[in-house]
Amino acid sequence: MTRTALKSVRDNAEFPYRLILVDNSDEDECRTSYREMSASSEFGETLLIQNEKNLGWLKATNIGLRVADAEYVCLLNNDVVCGSGWLARCIELMVREPDIGLVNPRGNERRENAQVSDVDTYARTLAVLERGHYTERSHCSGFCMVMPIRLVKEIGLLDEIFEHGYYEDNDFSYRARASGYRCAQCDDAFVLHLGSQSFKKLPSEQKRLMIERNRKICESRWGKVRRQLLLINAPDVGADELIAQIRQNRTYLINSRYVPEQVRVFRHQNLQLLRPGPLGKTVGFYWHSFYLSFKKRIDEARIMYI
């Protein structure tokens, strides 16, 4: 699995890189193999760091971050397959939008991944259809997370209070946003994420307790994400006000004539535009309110008059 990931990095980055390989394995065959990879530069210039024992993803990642010295750094899991131009396009986005501090490529959504039969073909298709597009996110995922090294120097490393993982990337993203940066998904880059290839080895109850513990820590710091259904019923609601709400809250928005065009074209993970239905926006609002409340997808429903 690691070899597959590294081969895809080498073949598809389309950007110069140095590989920092942090080895958590305790199998002699694996450790020997990684030493050979590093010595031969099979996958490019490689700095190998071999831990005496498995420290977990979080501590291993921080070990790599401490020695990273390039202008940009990418945290990359080993259960990935990188598509054509993935790294170059993520960095191009940050160059164009310097207030974006964290970037994911597409490829962390199971529904999307299920339709991918050939990673490279899919990536090349996205590069054409989504050229230059990005979607803001409330937080980025650590499966493949690109950032300028200045961000790490400004806000620090991943917080090891989250122990082996889960919610450490949420916390890191929220710290970046608190420092004035945006998080985004680069829509014309793709990295297939197989997902939880190490964590699935844990007993299910142990994994559940770990996730629950880390979720509570994150929420105690940053609060819960509010989920809302909105109907705009006046022409004077400003686009900037709405966008600020969307950035903070998971938002279902009835697509009426009062929705500003700037909001209609705004790409954000938190925003979903809903059709009002044949009976009009008000009836549509109450129907969606009933349905989303029944499904426990919203915490509140509001009509905005001013």
N, C-alpha and C positions, 0 to 999 in steps of 0.2 A: 504494500500500500504506500509506504513512504517513497519507494523508488518511482512508482507511478506518479505521485505528486511532484517529485523533484524533476522528473523528465518533462512533465508538462510546464513547470516553471522555466526550465532551460529552453524549451522549444517555442514558447509562446509569450514570454515576457515582453519582447520587443523594446526593452529598455535595459541599460547596463545595471548589473546588480552584484552584490556580494552575498553569499549565502551564509547565514549563521545557523548552524545545525546544533540544537540542544538535545542531547541524547539522554532520555530517562530510562532506557531499557535496562533490564537485568539479565538478558540472555547473551552469552558469550558470542554466539554466532552473529547476532545483530550488532553488537559493539565492535566486533572485528570488521564487519561489513561497512559500518559508518567510518571507521578509520581508513579503510581502503578508498571509500568515496572521497574523503577529504584529501588524502594524499595524492590521488590521481586527478583531482579537479574535474571528475566526470561530469558534474553538474554545475561547473563554473567555480570560480574562486570560493573556497569554503573554509570557514572557521568552525572547527568542531569543538564543542564543549560537552564532555561526558561526565554526568553526575554519578556519584558513587551509589546512589539509590534513586528510585522514582520519587521525585519531589512533587509531582503533579504538574498539570499544564500551567497553572498560574505562576508558581515560583520559577518554573523553567523559562517561561516567557519573560519574566522580569530579569532573569540572568542574561538572556539575549539582549534585552533593551539596554542594559547597563553598558554593554560593549558596542552597541550600534553607534556609528559615527557618520553615517551618510546624511544627506539633506532630507531624505525621506526614509521611512522604515515601514515595513509591512509585517504584521503578525499573521502567520499562516499555519493553519492546522495541517496535519499530515494526511487527513482523510478528504482530500480535495483533488480535483482535476481541473487545471487552469485552461481556459479557452484562449483563442488567438487575441493577442494584444491587450490582455487583461491589465497588466501593470502599467503599460504606457498610457492607457486611456484613463485609469484612475488618477495618475499623476497629472495628466493634461487637464483634468477637471479642477484639481487643486490649484494649478497655475492660473487657470482662467478665473477661478472664484477663490481668492486667497483667504476669505473668511470661513471657508469650509475646512474644518480641522480634522475630520474623520470621514473616511470613505470606504464603503463596501462595494464590491461589484455585485451584480445580480448573481443568484445561485444558492441562496440560503433558504428558499421557500420550497417545501416538499412538493407542493402542487405544481410549481413550475418545473422542478427537476424531473418529475414523473413523465413529462412530455419530451424529454431530451434523450434522443437515441445516439446522437453523435455530437460530442461537446464542441469540437472545432467548427463544424458546420453551423451549429446553433449560434455560437459566438460570432461568427462572420455575418450571419443574418442580422443579429442585433446591432452589429457595428454599422450596418447600413440603415436599418429601420429606426434606430434610436440615436443616431449620430448626434453627439453633443448634448443629449438630454440627461437630466438627473432628477431624482426624487428626494426631497428632504426627508429625513427620518428623525424620530424622537431620540433614537440611540442606534449605534452601529453594533454589529455582532463581531466577536473576535475570531470567527472562522477564517476571515481574510480581511484584515483591517489596515488600511494604508493611512499614514499620517506624516506630517512634517516633524522632524526631530525636535524642532523648537517647541512643539506642543508638549512633548514629554518633559523637556526641561522646564516648561512653565508650570504644568500641573502635577508632575511627578509620575511615578510608575503605577501599575495596577495595584489596587489595595489588597494585600494578602490576608486581610480579615475574612475575605470570601473563600479562603482555604483552597480547595482543589478546583473550584470553578463554579460557574453559574452566577449571573448578576454582576460579576466584576466588570464586564464590558458595558453593562447599563450604567454602573456607577462612574466608570471612566468617561463615558459619553456625557453624562450629566455634568461632570466636572468641567469638561471641555465647553459645553454650552454655557455654564455659569461664567466662564472666562471670555465669552463673546464669540465663540466659534459655532458654526453649524455642522450638523451631521448629514451625510447624504449617501444615496446609492447611485453609483455610476451606471446608468441604464444601458450604455453601449459596451459594457464589459461584463464578462461572465466567467464565474468559477463554480463548477459543480461541487456541492458539499454533500458528502455521503451522510455525515451527521452521527455524532455520539458513538463513534467506533471504539473509543476507550471507555466512556462512561457506561456503555451498555453492558460491560463486563461486571459492573457493580451489582450487588443484590438490589432488587427494585425498591425495597423499603429503605435501605441505606441511601439510595439516590434520592428518593422522595424527601427524606428528612433533610438532606443536604440542600436541596433546592428550596425547601420551605424556610430553613434557617437563613439562607442567603437572601431570599426574597424579603423577609422581615427586616433584615439589616438595611437593605436598599430602600425600602419604603419608610423606615424610621428616619432616614437622611433626607429623602427627596419627596416623600408623600406618595399617595396612590395616584395613578393617572385617572382623571375623571373622564367619563364617557357620556357624551351628550348628543341629543337630537335637536337641531335648530331649524326654525322657520323664520326667514326674514320677511317681515310684513310692512316694511317702510323703505322708501328710496334713499334714506339718508345714512344708512349704516355703512361706515367706512370700510374699505378693503383692508387697510392696515390693522384695524381693530379685529376684524374677522381672522386674518392670518395669524395675528398674535394668539388668539384663542385656539386656533387649530394647532399651532405649534405646541401648546400646553396640554390639549385635551383630545382624546379620540372623538372625532366629530362626524356625525351623519348630518348632512345638510340637504334640505329639500331644495331642488333646483328650480327656483321660481325666477320671475323677471327681475326681482330685486337683488339677486346675487350679483355682485360686481364682476365684471369680466376678468379682472385681475385674479379673483378667487377661483373662477371657473377653470382657468388654465394653470392654477397653482398645483404643483405636484408635491404631495406630502403623504407620507405613510399614514398619518392620522385622519386624512380627509376621504370621505366617500360621499359623492353626490347621489341623491336618490330622486327618482322620478316622482312627481306629485300624483300621478294617476289620472284617470279620465274624469273624476269628479272634482278636480281642482286641488290647489295646494293645501287648503285648510283641512279638507277631508283626508287628503293624503297624509298630512302631518299627524292627525289623530290615529289613522290606521297604522302608520309606521311606529308611532309611539306605543300603541298597544302591542304590536308584534315584537318590537325590540325589547320592550319591558318583559314580555312573556319569556323571551329567549335569554333574558338577563344580560343583554349586550349594552344597555345604557343605564346611567345613574340618574339622569334628568332629561326632561324635554322642555324646551323653551321657545316661545314666540318672541322675536326681537322686533319691537316697534320703533325704537330710536337707536 
